[in-house]
Amino acid sequence: MEFKRVVVTGLGALTPIGNNVAEYWNGLINGVSGAALIKGFDATNFKTQFACEVKGFDADAFLGRKDARKLDPFVQYALFSTEEAIKDAELNFEALDTNRIGVIWGSGIGGLKTFLDEVTNFAKGDGTPRFNPFFIPKMIADIAPGHISIKYGLRGPNFSTVSACASSNNSLIDAFNYIRLGKADMFITGGSEAIINEAGIGGFNAMHALSTRNDDPATASRPFDLDRDGFVAGEGAGTIILEELEHALARGAKIYAEMVGGGMSADAYHMTAPHPEGLGAARVMKAALEDAGMTPADIDYVNVHGTSTPIGDPQEIKAIHDVYGEDVYRINISSTKSMTGHLLGAAGAVEAIASILALKHGIIPPTINHFTDDPAFDPRINFTFNTAQKREGMRAVQSNGFGFGGHNASVIFKKYED
């Protein structure tokens, strides 16, 4: 069977370092940290008092106060980034077959704020159940693609992927596969997350997963640094328009890149810790390369999962060593989580956008906040520490996402050529 080709024709982003794609990219290449003391709730009594929050987003102005109240923030974020991507792709749905346009969306947790508010209000009451009728439809993780499809009248495949921090990489892979198999012409795909609240921060604190560098939030996300002490929670959304090549050409679409491969694997090891030998991470990168018909020699940049945790970073680098061999010294590696924090289920989409833009502009975004070399890492590896680097003639990029439960997903994009 001959697969159809799949291209990227639109991008949208709402991130802790920029509320659109241009701002996000500018923040990335200039090494801007999105971390600061939490403003969304009083975190005084929490072990971690900072996060990478979205800044300056006004849901009422975007949606109207009445409609905004019906939506959890993770859905608000999804609709916001999607509107940008649709405008960027110059989509006119009246001229397209919307039966062949779908939405696949990733979120690791879904409407946590809604769940927290409703249960807290019940606990404070007299025991009489007075739950909001929007409680369940605001909370469920699949509701974001539902709202996107309703808003734009899209009747193609519509569902959510939930695989923790690999969720939106999985959404990209599913959309990619549906299009190349001829099951759809286009997908709005990506992910969103909104867990910076008492339950989200408290829960991850209880796991000892978050950095507690409250005295210096801006430098707390330190992937591959000797003194890294946990990840920094982030929030936001990323939307990517994936389209069948001939469909895109027929409507005169601009093309950012071509998606050529996706891999998935499981660690089958532990519910939260990665495999100590990086076996699942290595397997997923190999699977993505095989799916793309590529070898490590074809890749110029890997946007790593790189969360800034003591146990996670070494396993991923070991896996890259195992997969890339001597090519590990030729490629650039960076973790954009050093700037955005960890957007959990939205991370894959937001980092795929960073990878696509790196490919487009020939610039590698940095891994910021590097102060002390970790002797566990080979000093010959180019982690792109602290400063963005120009890289001419980039051909292809790989972007990794790993999640609790041992879920691994990796995607590959290359320069579009006729």
C-alpha positions as CSV (number, residue, x, y, z in Angstrom):
1,M,0.0,0.0,0.0
2,E,1.3,3.5,-0.9
3,F,0.8,5.9,2.0
4,K,-0.3,9.5,1.3
5,R,2.0,12.2,2.4
6,V,1.1,14.4,5.4
7,V,2.2,18.1,5.8
8,V,1.9,20.8,8.4
9,T,-0.1,23.8,7.2
10,G,-1.0,25.6,10.4
11,L,0.2,26.3,13.9
12,G,-1.2,27.8,17.1
13,A,0.2,28.2,20.5
14,L,-0.7,29.5,24.0
15,T,2.3,29.0,26.3
16,P,3.9,30.4,29.4
17,I,6.4,32.4,27.2
18,G,4.0,33.6,24.6
19,N,0.3,33.7,23.7
20,N,0.8,33.0,20.0
21,V,3.3,31.2,17.8
22,A,5.4,34.3,17.0
23,E,5.7,35.2,20.7
24,Y,6.4,31.6,21.7
25,W,9.2,31.3,19.1
26,N,10.7,34.6,20.1
27,G,10.7,33.5,23.7
28,L,12.4,30.2,22.8
29,I,15.2,31.6,20.7
30,N,15.9,34.3,23.3
31,G,16.0,31.9,26.2
32,V,13.1,33.3,28.2
33,S,12.0,31.5,31.3
34,G,8.2,31.3,31.9
35,A,8.6,30.3,35.6
36,A,7.5,32.7,38.4
37,L,5.7,32.6,41.7
38,I,2.2,31.3,41.3
39,K,-0.5,34.0,40.9
40,G,-3.5,31.7,40.3
41,F,-3.9,30.6,43.9
42,D,-2.2,31.2,47.3
43,A,0.7,28.7,47.2
44,T,2.3,29.9,50.5
45,N,1.9,26.6,52.3
46,F,3.0,24.4,49.3
47,K,6.5,22.9,48.9
48,T,6.6,24.4,45.4
49,Q,5.3,28.0,45.2
50,F,6.0,28.7,41.5
51,A,5.1,27.4,38.0
52,C,5.1,28.3,34.4
53,E,1.6,29.9,34.1
54,V,0.0,31.3,31.0
55,K,0.1,35.1,31.3
56,G,-2.3,37.7,30.1
57,F,-4.9,35.3,28.8
58,D,-8.5,36.7,29.1
59,A,-11.0,33.9,28.6
60,D,-13.9,36.3,28.9
61,A,-12.6,38.6,26.2
62,F,-12.0,35.6,23.9
63,L,-15.1,33.6,24.5
64,G,-17.5,35.9,26.3
65,R,-18.2,35.6,30.0
66,K,-21.2,33.3,29.7
67,D,-19.5,30.8,27.4
68,A,-16.2,30.9,29.3
69,R,-17.9,29.8,32.5
70,K,-19.1,26.7,30.8
71,L,-15.5,25.6,29.9
72,D,-12.6,24.3,32.0
73,P,-9.4,26.3,31.3
74,F,-7.9,23.3,29.4
75,V,-10.7,23.7,26.9
76,Q,-10.4,27.4,26.8
77,Y,-6.7,27.0,26.0
78,A,-7.5,24.4,23.3
79,L,-10.0,26.7,21.5
80,F,-7.6,29.7,21.7
81,S,-4.6,28.0,20.1
82,T,-6.9,26.3,17.6
83,E,-8.3,29.6,16.4
84,E,-4.8,30.8,15.7
85,A,-3.9,27.6,13.8
86,I,-7.0,27.8,11.6
87,K,-6.3,31.4,10.7
88,D,-2.7,30.6,10.1
89,A,-3.7,27.8,7.7
90,E,-6.2,30.1,6.0
91,L,-9.0,27.5,6.3
92,N,-12.4,28.2,4.8
93,F,-14.5,25.3,6.0
94,E,-17.4,26.3,3.8
95,A,-15.2,25.4,0.8
96,L,-14.0,22.1,2.3
97,D,-15.5,18.7,2.9
98,T,-15.9,18.9,6.7
99,N,-16.9,15.2,6.8
100,R,-13.2,14.5,6.1
101,I,-11.8,16.9,8.7
102,G,-11.3,15.5,12.2
103,V,-10.0,16.5,15.6
104,I,-7.7,14.4,17.7
105,W,-6.7,16.1,21.0
106,G,-4.4,15.1,23.8
107,S,-4.7,15.9,27.5
108,G,-3.1,14.0,30.3
109,I,-5.5,15.1,33.1
110,G,-8.3,17.2,31.6
111,G,-10.6,19.4,33.7
112,L,-8.8,19.2,37.0
113,K,-9.8,22.8,38.0
114,T,-13.4,22.0,37.5
115,F,-13.2,18.8,39.5
116,L,-11.4,20.5,42.3
117,D,-13.9,23.4,42.5
118,E,-17.0,21.1,42.5
119,V,-15.7,18.7,45.1
120,T,-14.5,21.5,47.3
121,N,-17.8,23.3,47.1
122,F,-19.6,20.0,48.0
123,A,-17.2,19.4,51.0
124,K,-17.9,22.9,52.3
125,G,-21.7,22.5,52.2
126,D,-24.2,20.7,54.3
127,G,-24.0,17.4,52.5
128,T,-26.7,18.3,50.0
129,P,-25.5,17.6,46.5
130,R,-25.6,20.8,44.5
131,F,-23.3,20.1,41.6
132,N,-23.2,22.3,38.6
133,P,-24.9,20.7,35.6
134,F,-21.8,21.5,33.6
135,F,-19.5,19.6,36.0
136,I,-19.1,16.4,34.0
137,P,-19.0,17.9,30.5
138,K,-16.5,20.5,31.7
139,M,-14.2,18.0,33.3
140,I,-14.0,15.0,31.0
141,A,-10.7,14.8,29.0
142,D,-12.4,14.2,25.7
143,I,-14.4,17.4,25.7
144,A,-11.8,19.6,24.1
145,P,-12.0,18.0,20.6
146,G,-15.7,17.9,21.0
147,H,-15.9,21.7,21.4
148,I,-13.5,22.3,18.6
149,S,-15.6,20.1,16.2
150,I,-18.8,21.8,17.3
151,K,-17.4,25.3,16.8
152,Y,-16.2,24.7,13.3
153,G,-18.6,22.0,12.1
154,L,-16.0,19.3,11.7
155,R,-17.6,15.8,11.3
156,G,-14.5,13.6,10.8
157,P,-13.0,11.3,13.5
158,N,-13.1,13.0,16.8
159,F,-11.5,11.8,20.1
160,S,-8.9,12.3,22.7
161,T,-5.6,10.6,23.5
162,V,-4.7,10.2,27.1
163,S,-1.2,8.9,27.8
164,A,0.0,11.3,30.5
165,C,2.9,13.4,29.1
166,A,2.9,11.6,25.8
167,S,-0.7,12.4,25.1
168,S,-0.3,15.0,22.4
169,N,2.5,13.2,20.7
170,N,0.0,10.3,20.5
171,S,-2.6,12.6,19.1
172,L,-0.2,13.7,16.3
173,I,0.6,10.1,15.5
174,D,-3.0,9.1,15.3
175,A,-3.9,12.0,13.1
176,F,-0.9,11.3,10.9
177,N,-1.9,7.7,10.4
178,Y,-5.6,8.4,9.6
179,I,-4.5,10.9,6.9
180,R,-1.8,8.7,5.3
181,L,-4.2,5.8,5.2
182,G,-6.7,8.0,3.3
183,K,-9.3,8.0,6.1
184,A,-9.4,11.9,6.3
185,D,-8.0,14.9,4.5
186,M,-7.1,17.0,7.5
187,F,-6.9,17.0,11.3
188,I,-6.8,19.7,13.9
189,T,-4.6,18.0,16.5
190,G,-2.5,18.9,19.5
191,G,-3.0,19.1,23.2
192,S,-3.8,21.3,26.2
193,E,-3.4,21.2,30.0
194,A,-4.3,23.3,32.9
195,I,-3.2,21.8,36.2
196,I,-1.6,24.8,38.0
197,N,-4.0,24.7,41.0
198,E,-4.0,23.4,44.5
199,A,-4.7,19.8,43.4
200,G,-2.1,19.7,40.6
201,I,0.7,21.3,42.5
202,G,-0.1,19.5,45.7
203,G,-0.4,16.2,44.0
204,F,3.0,16.4,42.2
205,N,4.6,17.8,45.4
206,A,3.4,14.7,47.2
207,M,5.3,12.6,44.6
208,H,8.4,14.7,45.0
209,A,8.3,15.3,41.3
210,L,8.5,19.2,41.3
211,S,11.4,21.5,41.8
212,T,11.3,23.3,45.1
213,R,13.7,26.1,44.1
214,N,11.3,28.8,45.5
215,D,14.1,31.3,45.9
216,D,14.9,31.3,42.2
217,P,11.9,30.1,40.1
218,A,13.3,31.4,36.8
219,T,16.2,29.0,36.9
220,A,14.4,26.1,38.5
221,S,13.9,24.1,35.3
222,R,17.5,22.8,34.7
223,P,17.5,19.8,32.3
224,F,20.9,18.0,32.4
225,D,22.3,20.3,35.0
226,L,24.0,18.6,38.0
227,D,21.7,20.4,40.4
228,R,18.4,19.7,38.8
229,D,15.8,18.9,41.4
230,G,12.5,18.2,39.6
231,F,10.3,19.5,36.8
232,V,8.4,22.8,36.8
233,A,4.7,22.6,36.1
234,G,3.5,24.4,33.0
235,E,0.2,25.0,31.3
236,G,-1.2,26.0,27.9
237,A,-2.0,24.5,24.5
238,G,-0.5,23.8,21.1
239,T,-2.4,23.2,17.8
240,I,-1.1,21.7,14.6
241,I,-3.0,21.4,11.3
242,L,-2.0,18.2,9.6
243,E,-3.2,17.8,6.0
244,E,-2.9,15.4,3.1
245,L,-0.3,16.8,0.7
246,E,-2.5,16.9,-2.5
247,H,-5.4,18.4,-0.5
248,A,-3.0,21.1,0.8
249,L,-1.6,21.8,-2.7
250,A,-5.0,22.0,-4.2
251,R,-6.1,24.8,-2.0
252,G,-2.7,26.6,-2.2
253,A,-1.7,26.1,1.4
254,K,1.7,27.2,2.8
255,I,3.6,24.2,4.1
256,Y,5.8,24.4,7.2
257,A,7.2,20.8,7.1
258,E,6.3,17.2,6.3
259,M,5.4,14.8,9.1
260,V,7.1,11.5,8.1
261,G,7.1,9.2,11.1
262,G,5.8,8.4,14.6
263,G,6.8,5.7,17.0
264,M,5.1,4.3,20.2
265,S,6.4,2.0,22.9
266,A,6.0,1.1,26.6
267,D,8.6,0.8,29.3
268,A,6.7,-2.0,31.0
269,Y,8.7,-1.2,34.1
270,H,7.1,1.2,36.7
271,M,4.1,3.5,37.0
272,T,6.1,6.7,37.3
273,A,9.9,6.0,36.8
274,P,11.4,5.5,33.4
275,H,13.2,2.2,32.7
276,P,16.8,2.6,34.2
277,E,18.4,1.5,30.9
278,G,16.2,3.7,28.8
279,L,14.9,0.7,26.9
280,G,11.4,2.1,26.1
281,A,12.9,5.5,25.1
282,A,15.3,3.8,22.7
283,R,12.7,1.6,21.3
284,V,10.3,4.5,20.5
285,M,13.0,6.5,18.8
286,K,14.0,3.6,16.7
287,A,10.3,2.9,15.8
288,A,9.8,6.5,14.7
289,L,12.9,6.4,12.5
290,E,11.9,3.1,11.0
291,D,8.4,4.5,10.3
292,A,9.9,7.5,8.6
293,G,12.3,5.3,6.6
294,M,15.2,7.2,8.1
295,T,18.4,6.6,10.0
296,P,20.0,8.7,12.7
297,A,22.2,10.2,10.0
298,D,19.2,12.0,8.6
299,I,18.3,13.8,11.8
300,D,19.8,17.1,12.8
301,Y,18.0,18.0,16.0
302,V,16.3,16.1,18.8
303,N,13.9,18.0,21.0
304,V,14.1,15.8,24.1
305,H,11.6,15.1,26.7
306,G,14.2,16.5,29.2
307,T,12.1,17.3,32.2
308,S,14.9,18.3,34.6
309,T,14.4,15.3,36.9
310,P,17.3,13.5,38.5
311,I,16.3,10.0,37.1
312,G,14.6,11.0,33.9
313,D,17.3,13.0,32.1
314,P,20.0,10.3,32.2
315,Q,17.8,7.5,30.9
316,E,16.8,9.6,27.9
317,I,20.4,10.5,27.0
318,K,21.4,6.8,27.4
319,A,18.6,5.9,25.0
320,I,19.8,8.6,22.5
321,H,23.3,7.2,22.8
322,D,22.1,3.7,22.0
323,V,20.0,4.8,19.0
324,Y,22.2,7.4,17.5
325,G,25.7,6.0,18.1
326,E,28.4,8.3,16.8
327,D,25.7,10.6,15.4
328,V,24.9,11.7,18.9
329,Y,27.9,14.0,18.6
330,R,26.8,15.5,15.3
331,I,23.2,16.5,16.2
332,N,21.9,19.2,18.4
333,I,19.9,18.3,21.5
334,S,17.8,20.6,23.6
335,S,15.0,20.7,26.1
336,T,12.6,23.6,25.6
337,K,11.0,22.6,29.0
338,S,13.8,24.6,30.5
339,M,11.8,27.6,29.3
340,T,8.1,26.5,29.2
341,G,8.1,24.1,32.1
342,H,6.4,20.8,31.6
343,L,3.0,21.1,30.0
344,L,2.2,17.4,30.6
345,G,-0.4,16.3,28.0
346,A,0.2,19.5,25.9
347,A,4.0,19.1,26.0
348,G,4.2,17.0,22.8
349,A,2.3,19.5,20.7
350,V,4.0,22.6,22.0
351,E,7.4,20.9,21.6
352,A,6.5,19.7,18.1
353,I,5.8,23.3,17.1
354,A,9.2,24.3,18.5
355,S,10.8,21.5,16.4
356,I,8.9,22.5,13.3
357,L,10.0,26.1,13.7
358,A,13.6,25.1,14.3
359,L,13.5,23.2,11.0
360,K,11.9,26.2,9.2
361,H,14.3,28.8,10.6
362,G,17.5,26.8,10.9
363,I,17.8,27.8,14.6
364,I,18.0,25.4,17.6
365,P,16.3,26.7,20.7
366,P,18.5,26.4,23.8
367,T,18.4,24.4,27.0
368,I,18.6,27.3,29.4
369,N,19.6,27.4,33.1
370,H,22.7,25.3,32.7
371,F,25.2,26.1,35.5
372,T,27.1,23.0,36.4
373,D,28.1,20.1,34.2
374,D,26.8,16.7,35.3
375,P,29.7,14.1,34.9
376,A,27.1,11.5,34.0
377,F,26.8,13.1,30.6
378,D,29.3,12.9,27.8
379,P,30.7,16.5,27.4
380,R,30.9,16.0,23.6
381,I,27.1,16.0,23.3
382,N,25.8,19.4,22.1
383,F,23.0,20.1,24.6
384,T,22.6,23.6,23.1
385,F,23.1,25.1,26.5
386,N,22.0,28.6,27.4
387,T,22.1,30.1,23.9
388,A,20.2,29.4,20.7
389,Q,22.4,28.1,17.8
390,K,22.1,28.6,14.1
391,R,22.2,25.4,12.1
392,E,22.2,25.7,8.3
393,G,20.8,23.1,6.0
394,M,18.6,21.3,8.6
395,R,16.8,18.3,7.1
396,A,14.8,16.6,9.8
397,V,14.0,16.8,13.5
398,Q,12.8,14.3,16.1
399,S,10.7,15.2,19.2
400,N,10.2,12.9,22.2
401,G,7.4,12.6,24.8
402,F,7.3,10.1,27.7
403,G,4.6,9.7,30.3
404,F,3.7,8.1,33.6
405,G,2.6,4.6,33.0
406,G,5.6,4.0,30.8
407,H,4.0,5.6,27.7
408,N,6.5,6.7,25.0
409,A,5.8,8.5,21.8
410,S,8.2,10.1,19.3
411,V,7.5,12.1,16.1
412,I,9.6,13.1,13.1
413,F,9.3,16.1,10.8
414,K,11.4,16.9,7.7
415,K,11.8,19.7,5.3
416,Y,9.1,19.6,2.7
417,E,10.2,18.9,-0.8
418,D,8.1,18.5,-4.0
